[in-house]
Amino acid sequence: MKLINWLEERKLNQLLAYFVAPICLMFYYRQGGIVDGFDPNNSLRDLGVLTRAGDSVIHGFSPYNDDGHWMKYGTIVSVPYGIVGFLLNAKVLFIFSQILNLLGIWFFIKVFFSLNQVKFAQVYFLTIATSAFREIFVDAQVMGHIAGFIALGKYLLDKERESWSGKLLHFLGITSLMFAVDLKPNL
């Protein structure tokens, strides 16, 4: 009985929408019928390109050329991804990226929409279930990262700017928006 009361207090639908449903969707998309032959050890798609570009910059090479292959990401956002890519192996990097994608989408909806908890959970689930966001589960796309950087930028820019800490938050907000634009080079 205590468990049922605990689940009711914690709003089971939110638990399902925020954690269980995304995990089930990721499993289905990666292991189910939608797998497109993606191998996280070989390419990591957009995430792999970002980490290779960052690694190139760190080692003093052009981020736009990787052994004759054109790379689309520049120096601003690729360096942090290169550092994270250096610290984590491909499978852990892929899972870390998926968590950031989910958090980015969650934060985007939270910042831009005023919804009660139940509607928020429903919108979040429906958003991650759509085909536009399905690709972040199928392979290592960074759409959730972009949404998260946009939301973080807006959130930080909405803070007061009179004190030195407010000016720092303003700078970080602009930096976050700059990261979002740099993550989508074909705008």
Accessible surface in RSA format (square Angstrom, percent):
REM  Atomic radii and reference values for relative SASA: ProtOr
REM  Chains: A
REM  Algorithm: Lee & Richards
REM  Probe-radius: 1.40
REM  Slices: 20
REM RES _ NUM      All-atoms   Total-Side   Main-Chain    Non-polar    All polar
REM                ABS   REL    ABS   REL    ABS   REL    ABS   REL    ABS   REL
RES MET A   1   172.35  89.3 131.15  86.8  41.20  98.1 118.79 101.0  53.56  71.0
RES LYS A   2   181.06  88.3 174.69 107.2   6.37  15.2 118.82 107.0  62.24  66.3
RES LEU A   3   119.89  66.8 113.03  80.9   6.86  17.2 116.90  82.1   2.99   8.0
RES ILE A   4    94.64  53.9  94.61  70.5   0.02   0.1  94.64  68.1   0.00   0.0
RES ASN A   5    67.08  46.3  65.88  63.7   1.20   2.9  15.77  38.0  51.31  49.6
RES TRP A   6   115.51  46.4 113.01  54.7   2.50   5.9 102.21  54.5  13.30  21.6
RES LEU A   7    42.12  23.5  42.12  30.1   0.00   0.0  42.12  29.6   0.00   0.0
RES GLU A   8   119.79  68.8  99.27  75.1  20.52  48.9  46.43  89.8  73.36  59.9
RES GLU A   9   119.95  68.9  90.87  68.7  29.08  69.2  43.40  83.9  76.55  62.5
RES ARG A  10   122.30  51.3 106.61  54.3  15.69  37.4  43.29  59.2  79.01  47.9
RES LYS A  11   102.15  49.8  97.15  59.6   5.01  11.9  54.45  49.0  47.70  50.8
RES LEU A  12    78.84  43.9  75.27  53.9   3.56   9.0  75.65  53.1   3.18   8.6
RES ASN A  13    62.89  43.4  55.48  53.6   7.41  17.8  39.05  94.0  23.84  23.0
RES GLN A  14    22.27  12.5  22.27  16.3   0.00   0.0   3.46   7.4  18.81  14.3
RES LEU A  15    63.94  35.6  60.35  43.2   3.59   9.0  63.09  44.3   0.85   2.3
RES LEU A  16    81.61  45.4  81.50  58.3   0.11   0.3  81.61  57.3   0.00   0.0
RES ALA A  17    10.71   9.9   7.78  12.0   2.93   6.7  10.56  14.9   0.15   0.4
RES TYR A  18    37.72  17.6  29.71  16.9   8.00  20.8  28.32  21.3   9.40  11.6
RES PHE A  19   120.75  60.4 118.90  73.6   1.85   4.8 120.70  73.2   0.05   0.1
RES VAL A  20    66.12  43.5  64.39  58.3   1.74   4.2  66.06  57.4   0.06   0.2
RES ALA A  21    18.55  17.1  12.70  19.6   5.85  13.3  18.19  25.6   0.36   1.0
RES PRO A  22     0.94   0.7   0.94   0.9   0.00   0.0   0.94   0.8   0.00   0.0
RES ILE A  23   108.37  61.7 107.55  80.1   0.82   2.0 107.55  77.4   0.82   2.2
RES CYS A  24    73.09  55.3  66.36  74.0   6.73  15.8  28.27  71.6  44.82  48.3
RES LEU A  25    27.71  15.4  27.20  19.5   0.51   1.3  27.66  19.4   0.05   0.1
RES MET A  26    37.86  19.6  37.50  24.8   0.36   0.9  30.92  26.3   6.94   9.2
RES PHE A  27   137.81  68.9 131.95  81.7   5.86  15.2 137.34  83.3   0.48   1.4
RES TYR A  28   112.09  52.3 110.77  63.0   1.32   3.4  77.36  58.1  34.74  42.8
RES TYR A  29    13.53   6.3  13.53   7.7   0.00   0.0   3.68   2.8   9.85  12.1
RES ARG A  30    34.54  14.5  30.08  15.3   4.46  10.6  12.56  17.2  21.99  13.3
RES GLN A  31   119.91  67.1  90.69  66.3  29.22  69.6  16.60  35.3 103.31  78.4
RES GLY A  32    30.88  38.1   0.00   N/A  30.88  38.1  20.41  56.0  10.47  23.5
RES GLY A  33    72.28  89.1   0.00   N/A  72.28  89.1  36.77 100.9  35.52  79.5
RES ILE A  34    56.95  32.4  47.45  35.4   9.50  22.9  52.45  37.8   4.50  12.2
RES VAL A  35    64.41  42.4  39.11  35.4  25.30  61.0  39.11  34.0  25.30  68.6
RES ASP A  36    74.60  52.3  42.03  41.8  32.57  77.0  41.01  96.5  33.59  33.5
RES GLY A  37    66.93  82.5   0.00   N/A  66.93  82.5  38.49 105.6  28.44  63.7
RES PHE A  38    13.26   6.6   0.14   0.1  13.11  34.1   2.59   1.6  10.67  30.5
RES ASP A  39    54.14  37.9  49.44  49.2   4.70  11.1  22.61  53.2  31.53  31.4
RES PRO A  40    24.35  17.7  23.60  21.5   0.75   2.7  23.60  19.5   0.75   4.6
RES ASN A  41    89.40  61.6  62.07  60.0  27.33  65.8  20.97  50.5  68.42  66.1
RES ASN A  42   119.35  82.3  86.42  83.5  32.93  79.3  27.25  65.6  92.10  89.0
RES SER A  43    43.64  36.9  38.19  51.0   5.45  12.6  37.63  80.1   6.00   8.4
RES LEU A  44    13.06   7.3  13.06   9.3   0.00   0.0  13.06   9.2   0.00   0.0
RES ARG A  45    83.58  35.1  74.24  37.8   9.34  22.2  33.64  46.0  49.94  30.3
RES ASP A  46    24.28  17.0  24.28  24.2   0.00   0.0   0.00   0.0  24.28  24.2
RES LEU A  47     1.85   1.0   1.85   1.3   0.00   0.0   1.85   1.3   0.00   0.0
RES GLY A  48     3.53   4.4   0.00   N/A   3.53   4.4   3.53   9.7   0.00   0.0
RES VAL A  49    28.77  18.9  28.77  26.0   0.00   0.0  28.77  25.0   0.00   0.0
RES LEU A  50     0.00   0.0   0.00   0.0   0.00   0.0   0.00   0.0   0.00   0.0
RES THR A  51    17.39  12.4  15.62  15.8   1.76   4.2   7.56  10.2   9.82  14.9
RES ARG A  52   100.59  42.2  97.07  49.5   3.52   8.4  53.87  73.6  46.71  28.3
RES ALA A  53     0.00   0.0   0.00   0.0   0.00   0.0   0.00   0.0   0.00   0.0
RES GLY A  54     0.00   0.0   0.00   N/A   0.00   0.0   0.00   0.0   0.00   0.0
RES ASP A  55    61.12  42.8  60.90  60.6   0.22   0.5  13.12  30.9  48.00  47.9
RES SER A  56    14.10  11.9  11.27  15.0   2.83   6.5   2.83   6.0  11.27  15.8
RES VAL A  57    40.24  26.5  28.03  25.4  12.22  29.4  29.35  25.5  10.89  29.5
RES ILE A  58    85.69  48.8  53.37  39.8  32.32  77.9  60.27  43.4  25.42  69.0
RES HIS A  59   111.93  61.2  87.82  61.0  24.11  61.7  63.10  65.0  48.83  56.8
RES GLY A  60    69.11  85.2   0.00   N/A  69.11  85.2  36.33  99.7  32.79  73.4
RES PHE A  61   139.03  69.6 128.84  79.8  10.20  26.5 133.88  81.2   5.16  14.8
RES SER A  62    57.20  48.3  42.87  57.2  14.33  33.0  40.49  86.2  16.72  23.4
RES PRO A  63    10.50   7.7  10.50   9.6   0.00   0.0  10.50   8.7   0.00   0.0
RES TYR A  64   113.03  52.8 109.11  62.1   3.92  10.2  78.41  58.9  34.62  42.7
RES ASN A  65    85.60  59.0  75.36  72.8  10.24  24.7  18.87  45.4  66.72  64.5
RES ASP A  66    35.17  24.6  32.95  32.8   2.22   5.2   2.42   5.7  32.75  32.7
RES ASP A  67   136.18  95.4  99.10  98.6  37.08  87.7  37.56  88.4  98.63  98.4
RES GLY A  68    68.30  84.2   0.00   N/A  68.30  84.2  31.77  87.2  36.53  81.8
RES HIS A  69   127.73  69.8 124.79  86.7   2.94   7.5  90.72  93.5  37.01  43.1
RES TRP A  70   193.15  77.5 164.60  79.7  28.55  67.0 148.02  78.9  45.13  73.2
RES MET A  71     3.60   1.9   3.23   2.1   0.37   0.9   3.60   3.1   0.00   0.0
RES LYS A  72    68.91  33.6  60.53  37.1   8.38  20.0  24.09  21.7  44.82  47.7
RES TYR A  73     2.97   1.4   2.72   1.5   0.25   0.7   0.25   0.2   2.72   3.3
RES GLY A  74     6.61   8.2   0.00   N/A   6.61   8.2   4.11  11.3   2.50   5.6
RES THR A  75    66.67  47.4  61.35  62.2   5.32  12.7  36.14  48.5  30.53  46.2
RES ILE A  76    79.85  45.4  65.57  48.9  14.28  34.4  72.87  52.5   6.99  19.0
RES VAL A  77     0.00   0.0   0.00   0.0   0.00   0.0   0.00   0.0   0.00   0.0
RES SER A  78     0.00   0.0   0.00   0.0   0.00   0.0   0.00   0.0   0.00   0.0
RES VAL A  79    41.57  27.4  41.57  37.6   0.00   0.0  41.57  36.1   0.00   0.0
RES PRO A  80    52.56  38.3  47.87  43.6   4.68  17.0  52.06  43.0   0.49   3.1
RES TYR A  81    21.17   9.9  19.91  11.3   1.25   3.3  18.33  13.8   2.84   3.5
RES GLY A  82     2.59   3.2   0.00   N/A   2.59   3.2   0.00   0.0   2.59   5.8
RES ILE A  83    83.28  47.4  82.20  61.2   1.08   2.6  83.28  60.0   0.00   0.0
RES VAL A  84    44.85  29.5  44.57  40.4   0.28   0.7  44.85  39.0   0.00   0.0
RES GLY A  85    19.71  24.3   0.00   N/A  19.71  24.3   4.74  13.0  14.97  33.5
RES PHE A  86   163.69  81.9 133.29  82.6  30.40  79.1 141.82  86.0  21.87  62.6
RES LEU A  87   125.02  69.6  93.44  66.8  31.58  79.4  96.54  67.8  28.48  76.6
RES LEU A  88    53.65  29.9  45.19  32.3   8.46  21.3  48.38  34.0   5.26  14.2
RES ASN A  89    99.05  68.3  81.81  79.1  17.24  41.5  45.28 109.0  53.77  52.0
RES ALA A  90    29.03  26.7  19.95  30.8   9.08  20.7  22.24  31.3   6.78  18.0
RES LYS A  91   119.84  58.5 117.82  72.3   2.02   4.8  63.99  57.6  55.86  59.5
RES VAL A  92    69.79  45.9  69.33  62.8   0.47   1.1  69.79  60.6   0.00   0.0
RES LEU A  93     7.54   4.2   7.54   5.4   0.00   0.0   7.54   5.3   0.00   0.0
RES PHE A  94    19.43   9.7  19.43  12.0   0.00   0.0  19.43  11.8   0.00   0.0
RES ILE A  95   101.42  57.7 101.09  75.3   0.33   0.8 101.42  73.0   0.00   0.0
RES PHE A  96    80.40  40.2  78.63  48.7   1.77   4.6  80.14  48.6   0.26   0.7
RES SER A  97     1.34   1.1   0.92   1.2   0.43   1.0   1.34   2.9   0.00   0.0
RES GLN A  98     4.73   2.6   4.73   3.5   0.00   0.0   4.73  10.1   0.00   0.0
RES ILE A  99    84.68  48.2  84.10  62.7   0.58   1.4  84.61  60.9   0.07   0.2
RES LEU A 100    64.66  36.0  61.82  44.2   2.84   7.1  61.82  43.4   2.84   7.7
RES ASN A 101     0.00   0.0   0.00   0.0   0.00   0.0   0.00   0.0   0.00   0.0
RES LEU A 102    19.40  10.8  19.26  13.8   0.15   0.4  19.40  13.6   0.00   0.0
RES LEU A 103    99.62  55.5  98.08  70.2   1.54   3.9  98.55  69.2   1.07   2.9
RES GLY A 104     6.49   8.0   0.00   N/A   6.49   8.0   5.97  16.4   0.52   1.2
RES ILE A 105     2.91   1.7   2.62   2.0   0.29   0.7   2.91   2.1   0.00   0.0
RES TRP A 106    80.12  32.2  80.12  38.8   0.00   0.0  77.34  41.2   2.79   4.5
RES PHE A 107    51.36  25.7  51.36  31.8   0.00   0.0  51.36  31.1   0.00   0.0
RES PHE A 108    61.05  30.5  61.05  37.8   0.00   0.0  61.05  37.0   0.00   0.0
RES ILE A 109     4.96   2.8   4.96   3.7   0.00   0.0   4.96   3.6   0.00   0.0
RES LYS A 110    84.85  41.4  69.08  42.4  15.77  37.6  48.55  43.7  36.29  38.7
RES VAL A 111    34.74  22.9   9.29   8.4  25.45  61.3  14.44  12.5  20.30  55.1
RES PHE A 112    75.70  37.9  47.49  29.4  28.21  73.4  50.64  30.7  25.07  71.7
RES PHE A 113   103.33  51.7  93.12  57.7  10.21  26.6  97.19  58.9   6.13  17.6
RES SER A 114   121.74 102.9  83.66 111.6  38.08  87.7  51.07 108.8  70.66  99.0
RES LEU A 115    62.90  35.0  33.94  24.3  28.96  72.8  39.05  27.4  23.85  64.2
RES ASN A 116    90.15  62.2  73.71  71.2  16.45  39.6  45.32 109.1  44.84  43.3
RES GLN A 117    73.42  41.1  70.46  51.5   2.96   7.0  30.60  65.1  42.82  32.5
RES VAL A 118    68.08  44.8  67.81  61.4   0.27   0.7  67.81  58.9   0.27   0.7
RES LYS A 119   112.47  54.9 112.03  68.7   0.45   1.1  56.94  51.3  55.53  59.1
RES PHE A 120     2.91   1.5   2.91   1.8   0.00   0.0   2.91   1.8   0.00   0.0
RES ALA A 121     2.95   2.7   2.87   4.4   0.07   0.2   2.94   4.1   0.00   0.0
RES GLN A 122    98.77  55.2  93.97  68.7   4.80  11.4  36.08  76.8  62.69  47.5
RES VAL A 123    51.74  34.0  50.65  45.9   1.08   2.6  51.59  44.8   0.15   0.4
RES TYR A 124     4.85   2.3   4.85   2.8   0.00   0.0   0.33   0.2   4.53   5.6
RES PHE A 125    74.19  37.1  74.19  45.9   0.00   0.0  74.19  45.0   0.00   0.0
RES LEU A 126   110.90  61.8 109.93  78.6   0.97   2.4 110.08  77.3   0.82   2.2
RES THR A 127    28.99  20.6  24.86  25.2   4.13   9.8  16.75  22.5  12.24  18.5
RES ILE A 128     0.00   0.0   0.00   0.0   0.00   0.0   0.00   0.0   0.00   0.0
RES ALA A 129    35.10  32.3  19.71  30.4  15.38  35.0  19.94  28.1  15.15  40.1
RES THR A 130    65.64  46.7  58.55  59.4   7.08  16.9  63.01  84.6   2.63   4.0
RES SER A 131    68.20  57.6  58.46  78.0   9.74  22.4  24.52  52.2  43.68  61.2
RES ALA A 132    76.39  70.2  51.12  78.9  25.27  57.5  64.30  90.5  12.09  32.0
RES PHE A 133    34.38  17.2  34.38  21.3   0.00   0.0  34.38  20.8   0.00   0.0
RES ARG A 134    69.81  29.3  69.81  35.6   0.00   0.0   1.18   1.6  68.63  41.6
RES GLU A 135    70.80  40.6  70.80  53.6   0.00   0.0  38.21  73.9  32.59  26.6
RES ILE A 136     1.38   0.8   1.38   1.0   0.00   0.0   1.38   1.0   0.00   0.0
RES PHE A 137     0.34   0.2   0.00   0.0   0.34   0.9   0.00   0.0   0.34   1.0
RES VAL A 138     2.67   1.8   2.67   2.4   0.00   0.0   2.67   2.3   0.00   0.0
RES ASP A 139     2.67   1.9   2.67   2.7   0.00   0.0   0.00   0.0   2.67   2.7
RES ALA A 140     0.00   0.0   0.00   0.0   0.00   0.0   0.00   0.0   0.00   0.0
RES GLN A 141    46.92  26.2  46.92  34.3   0.00   0.0   8.12  17.3  38.80  29.4
RES VAL A 142     4.93   3.2   4.03   3.7   0.90   2.2   4.03   3.5   0.90   2.4
RES MET A 143    78.21  40.5  76.15  50.4   2.06   4.9  62.40  53.1  15.81  20.9
RES GLY A 144     0.00   0.0   0.00   N/A   0.00   0.0   0.00   0.0   0.00   0.0
RES HIS A 145     9.46   5.2   3.31   2.3   6.14  15.7   7.42   7.6   2.04   2.4
RES ILE A 146    13.87   7.9  13.87  10.3   0.00   0.0  13.87  10.0   0.00   0.0
RES ALA A 147     6.63   6.1   5.59   8.6   1.04   2.4   6.63   9.3   0.00   0.0
RES GLY A 148    12.25  15.1   0.00   N/A  12.25  15.1  10.71  29.4   1.54   3.4
RES PHE A 149    47.39  23.7  46.16  28.6   1.23   3.2  46.32  28.1   1.07   3.1
RES ILE A 150    60.89  34.7  60.88  45.4   0.02   0.0  60.88  43.8   0.02   0.0
RES ALA A 151     0.00   0.0   0.00   0.0   0.00   0.0   0.00   0.0   0.00   0.0
RES LEU A 152    66.15  36.8  66.15  47.3   0.00   0.0  66.15  46.5   0.00   0.0
RES GLY A 153     0.00   0.0   0.00   N/A   0.00   0.0   0.00   0.0   0.00   0.0
RES LYS A 154    73.94  36.1  70.76  43.4   3.19   7.6  48.08  43.3  25.86  27.6
RES TYR A 155    95.65  44.7  93.85  53.4   1.80   4.7  60.52  45.5  35.13  43.3
RES LEU A 156    19.14  10.7  18.56  13.3   0.57   1.4  18.56  13.0   0.57   1.5
RES LEU A 157    41.49  23.1  35.67  25.5   5.82  14.6  35.67  25.0   5.82  15.7
RES ASP A 158    98.13  68.7  63.11  62.8  35.02  82.8  30.46  71.7  67.67  67.5
RES LYS A 159    79.50  38.8  73.18  44.9   6.33  15.1  35.49  31.9  44.01  46.9
RES GLU A 160   105.60  60.6  89.21  67.5  16.39  39.0  73.79 142.7  31.81  26.0
RES ARG A 161   109.19  45.8 102.68  52.3   6.51  15.5  19.99  27.3  89.20  54.1
RES GLU A 162   153.78  88.3 134.40 101.7  19.38  46.1  58.44 113.0  95.34  77.8
RES SER A 163    45.45  38.4  35.78  47.7   9.67  22.3  44.21  94.1   1.24   1.7
RES TRP A 164   200.26  80.4 189.28  91.6  10.97  25.8 163.74  87.3  36.52  59.2
RES SER A 165    47.66  40.3  47.43  63.3   0.23   0.5  26.47  56.4  21.19  29.7
RES GLY A 166     1.45   1.8   0.00   N/A   1.45   1.8   1.04   2.9   0.41   0.9
RES LYS A 167   128.85  62.9 122.54  75.2   6.30  15.0  70.03  63.0  58.81  62.6
RES LEU A 168    86.24  48.0  81.26  58.1   4.98  12.5  85.47  60.0   0.78   2.1
RES LEU A 169    56.95  31.7  56.95  40.7   0.00   0.0  56.95  40.0   0.00   0.0
RES HIS A 170    52.06  28.5  51.87  36.1   0.19   0.5  34.03  35.1  18.03  21.0
RES PHE A 171   126.07  63.1 124.13  76.9   1.94   5.0 125.96  76.4   0.11   0.3
RES LEU A 172    74.81  41.7  72.01  51.5   2.80   7.1  72.01  50.6   2.80   7.5
RES GLY A 173     0.00   0.0   0.00   N/A   0.00   0.0   0.00   0.0   0.00   0.0
RES ILE A 174    87.26  49.7  86.61  64.5   0.65   1.6  86.77  62.5   0.49   1.3
RES THR A 175    30.61  21.8  30.39  30.8   0.22   0.5  28.52  38.3   2.09   3.2
RES SER A 176     5.86   5.0   2.44   3.3   3.42   7.9   5.59  11.9   0.27   0.4
RES LEU A 177    59.45  33.1  58.91  42.1   0.54   1.3  59.23  41.6   0.22   0.6
RES MET A 178    80.87  41.9  73.38  48.6   7.49  17.8  50.72  43.1  30.16  40.0
RES PHE A 179    33.56  16.8  33.56  20.8   0.00   0.0  33.56  20.3   0.00   0.0
RES ALA A 180     4.02   3.7   2.50   3.9   1.51   3.4   2.86   4.0   1.16   3.1
RES VAL A 181    91.20  60.0  88.78  80.4   2.42   5.8  89.67  77.9   1.53   4.2
RES ASP A 182    29.40  20.6  25.16  25.0   4.24  10.0   6.46  15.2  22.94  22.9
RES LEU A 183     1.78   1.0   0.00   0.0   1.78   4.5   0.00   0.0   1.78   4.8
RES LYS A 184    82.58  40.3  81.51  50.0   1.07   2.5  36.60  32.9  45.98  49.0
RES PRO A 185    59.03  43.0  21.20  19.3  37.84 137.5  30.17  24.9  28.86 179.4
RES ASN A 186   116.53  80.4  82.78  80.0  33.75  81.3  42.65 102.7  73.88  71.4
RES LEU A 187   155.71  86.7  89.13  63.8  66.58 167.4 117.21  82.3  38.50 103.6
END  Absolute sums over single chains surface
CHAIN  1 A    11072.8       9468.7       1604.1       7589.2       3483.6
END  Absolute sums over all chains
TOTAL         11072.8       9468.7       1604.1       7589.2       3483.6
